[in-house]
Amino acid sequence: MEELHFNPFSLSRKKVLVTGASSGIGRAIAITCSKMGATVVLTGRNRQKLEETLSLMSDGMHSIICADLNVRQDIDNLVGSISNLDGIVQCAGVGSRVLCKSITQDDLQYVFKPNVEAPILLQTALLSQKKINRAASIVFVASRAADAPSIGNAAYSASKGAILSYAKCLALELSPRLIRVNSICPAMVWTDLILQGGISKEELEQAQLKYPLKRYGTPEDVAYLAIYLLSDASSWMTGSSIDLTGGAKEL
């Protein structure tokens, strides 16, 4: 009978922090973590949207902590408000479409502060305040854009390349404590982010047919991979970046 209930992907008795949990991929990851038994700490800037996420989650001792990770004091308040974590999903971030010839310092600040600086400084605070349990799992949601160039995507692609390199170094440094660090690199996923890129939904629906599996991803597709990386099923996996693309080689 015990074998019938064996589930290496269970997150029961694990506490997981999900940044960017107010919408899109972050919301899907938070909801799916709760369904797999985790206690989830949701963070983002918009309390109303975080409460909407919470309303969709399975019952549990979940909590909301509003924070703008671009603000150092908010990072400190967030870290000071949570107890030891078994999992962290760094999902918060922004997109950008600016041609290389037009990139300004403001453009770089807009992209690199939330996509690179904020997650690194959050990670530093969690480590320095000893908020991460031994044998925990850290997951960065990056992007296939880091290795798949597209016109106008230089700053965003560079920011995701930077966080992938950081994650690999972090994996080495945390390995003595058996803390694993991996990254997910999705191709196009149906979220509000891709609808803000100046391309119509109809054009995107046509473009997705070029993917071998004839569709873009869904937030749930990314969430299911995140569950694997957070669970004990991936206990021998660290320092990896996983492409999740529906078979596509380009965005």
C-alpha positions in Angstrom: 0.0 0.0 0.0 2.9 2.4 0.8 4.3 2.0 -2.7 0.9 3.2 -4.2 1.5 6.5 -2.4 5.1 7.0 -3.4 5.6 10.4 -5.0 9.1 11.7 -5.5 7.7 15.0 -6.7 5.8 15.8 -3.5 6.6 19.1 -1.8 4.9 18.1 1.4 6.6 19.7 4.5 8.6 22.1 2.3 8.4 25.9 2.5 8.9 27.7 -0.8 9.3 31.3 -1.6 8.0 32.4 -5.1 8.9 35.9 -6.4 6.7 37.4 -9.1 3.8 35.4 -7.8 1.2 38.0 -8.7 0.8 36.8 -12.3 2.0 34.6 -15.2 4.6 32.0 -14.6 5.1 33.0 -11.0 1.4 32.6 -10.3 1.3 29.2 -11.9 4.3 28.0 -9.9 2.8 29.2 -6.6 -0.5 27.5 -7.3 1.2 24.2 -8.5 3.5 24.2 -5.5 0.5 24.4 -3.2 -1.2 21.5 -5.0 2.0 19.5 -4.4 1.8 20.1 -0.7 4.2 23.0 -0.2 3.7 25.9 2.1 4.2 28.9 -0.1 5.4 32.5 0.6 4.1 34.7 -2.2 5.8 38.0 -3.0 5.3 40.7 -5.5 4.4 44.4 -5.7 0.6 44.2 -6.1 -1.2 42.9 -3.0 -4.6 42.5 -4.9 -3.0 40.3 -7.5 -1.2 38.3 -4.9 -4.5 37.7 -3.1 -6.0 36.6 -6.4 -3.1 34.0 -6.7 -3.8 32.9 -3.1 -7.5 32.4 -3.8 -6.5 29.9 -6.5 -4.2 27.9 -4.3 -4.8 24.7 -2.4 -5.4 25.1 1.3 -2.4 25.6 3.5 -0.5 28.0 5.7 0.5 30.2 2.8 1.4 33.8 3.3 1.7 37.1 1.3 4.5 39.5 1.7 4.4 42.5 -0.6 7.8 43.7 -1.8 9.3 45.7 -4.6 12.6 43.8 -5.1 14.1 46.9 -6.7 14.0 48.6 -3.3 16.7 47.4 -0.8 14.5 48.0 2.2 11.8 45.8 0.8 14.3 43.0 0.3 15.4 43.3 3.9 11.8 43.4 5.1 10.9 40.3 3.1 13.9 38.3 4.3 13.3 39.4 7.9 9.7 38.2 7.7 10.3 34.6 6.6 11.6 31.5 8.4 13.9 28.9 6.9 13.1 27.9 3.3 13.3 24.6 1.5 12.8 26.1 -1.9 13.1 29.5 -3.7 11.8 30.3 -7.2 13.2 33.6 -8.5 10.6 34.5 -11.1 10.1 38.3 -10.9 11.3 40.3 -13.9 10.5 42.5 -16.8 10.8 42.4 -20.6 12.2 45.0 -23.0 12.2 45.6 -26.7 14.8 48.2 -27.8 17.1 48.1 -30.8 20.8 48.0 -30.0 21.3 51.4 -31.7 18.8 52.9 -29.4 19.6 51.4 -26.0 20.1 54.1 -23.3 21.4 53.9 -19.7 17.8 54.2 -18.6 16.9 51.1 -20.7 19.7 49.1 -19.1 18.6 50.2 -15.6 15.0 49.3 -16.3 15.9 45.7 -17.3 19.0 44.9 -15.3 17.8 46.2 -11.9 14.8 43.7 -11.6 16.2 40.9 -13.8 19.8 40.8 -12.4 20.5 43.1 -9.5 17.3 42.3 -7.5 17.4 38.5 -7.5 21.2 38.5 -6.7 20.7 40.9 -3.8 17.7 38.9 -2.5 19.8 35.8 -2.7 22.6 37.5 -0.8 20.2 38.6 1.9 18.7 35.1 2.3 22.2 33.5 2.6 23.7 36.1 4.9 20.7 35.8 7.3 20.8 32.0 7.1 17.2 31.6 5.8 17.9 28.7 3.5 17.8 25.1 4.8 20.4 22.5 4.0 19.6 20.5 0.9 17.2 23.2 -0.3 16.5 24.0 -4.0 16.8 27.3 -5.8 15.3 27.8 -9.2 15.8 30.8 -11.5 13.3 31.4 -14.2 15.5 32.7 -17.0 14.8 32.6 -20.8 15.8 30.9 -24.0 16.5 34.4 -25.1 19.9 34.2 -23.5 21.1 32.0 -26.4 18.5 32.7 -29.1 19.0 36.2 -30.4 16.1 38.2 -31.8 15.9 41.8 -33.1 15.3 44.3 -30.3 15.8 41.8 -27.5 19.5 42.6 -26.7 19.1 44.1 -23.2 16.6 41.5 -22.1 18.7 38.6 -23.5 21.8 40.0 -21.8 20.1 40.2 -18.5 19.0 36.6 -18.7 22.5 35.5 -19.8 23.9 37.3 -16.7 21.5 35.5 -14.3 22.3 32.1 -15.8 26.0 32.7 -15.3 25.4 33.8 -11.7 23.2 30.7 -11.0 26.0 28.4 -12.1 28.5 30.1 -9.7 26.0 30.0 -6.9 25.5 26.3 -7.5 29.2 25.6 -6.9 29.3 27.8 -3.8 26.3 26.2 -2.2 27.1 22.6 -3.0 28.9 21.9 0.3 25.5 22.4 2.0 23.8 20.3 -0.7 21.7 23.3 -1.8 20.9 22.9 -5.5 20.7 25.7 -8.0 19.1 25.3 -11.4 17.6 27.5 -14.1 14.6 27.1 -16.5 15.0 28.7 -19.9 11.5 28.9 -21.5 10.9 29.9 -25.1 7.7 31.8 -25.8 5.1 31.4 -23.1 1.6 32.8 -23.1 1.8 35.5 -20.5 1.0 39.2 -20.4 4.8 39.8 -21.0 4.7 38.6 -24.6 1.5 40.5 -25.3 3.4 43.7 -24.4 6.0 43.4 -27.1 4.1 45.2 -29.8 3.0 42.1 -31.7 -0.7 41.3 -31.9 -2.2 38.2 -30.3 -3.3 37.0 -33.8 0.3 37.3 -35.1 1.6 35.4 -32.1 -1.0 32.6 -32.6 0.2 32.3 -36.2 3.9 32.4 -35.3 3.5 29.6 -32.7 2.6 27.1 -35.4 6.3 27.2 -36.4 7.2 25.5 -33.2 7.5 21.7 -33.6 4.7 21.1 -31.1 2.6 23.7 -32.8 2.1 25.9 -29.8 3.8 28.3 -27.3 4.1 27.2 -23.7 1.7 27.9 -20.9 2.7 29.0 -17.4 1.7 25.6 -16.2 4.3 24.0 -18.5 7.0 25.9 -16.7 5.5 25.2 -13.3 5.6 21.5 -13.7 9.4 21.7 -14.5 9.8 23.9 -11.4 8.1 21.3 -9.3 10.6 18.7 -10.5 13.5 21.0 -9.6 12.1 21.8 -6.2 11.4 18.2 -5.3 13.7 15.5 -4.1 13.3 13.8 -7.5 16.0 16.1 -8.7 18.4 15.7 -5.8 21.3 14.9 -8.1 20.8 18.0 -10.3 22.5 21.3 -9.8 24.2 23.9 -11.9 22.0 23.1 -14.9 20.0 25.4 -17.2 17.1 23.6 -18.9 15.6 24.7 -22.2 11.8 24.4 -22.3 10.9 25.2 -25.8 8.3 22.9 -27.4 11.1 21.8 -29.7 11.9 25.3 -31.0 15.5 26.4 -31.6 14.7 30.0 -31.9 12.2 32.3 -30.1 
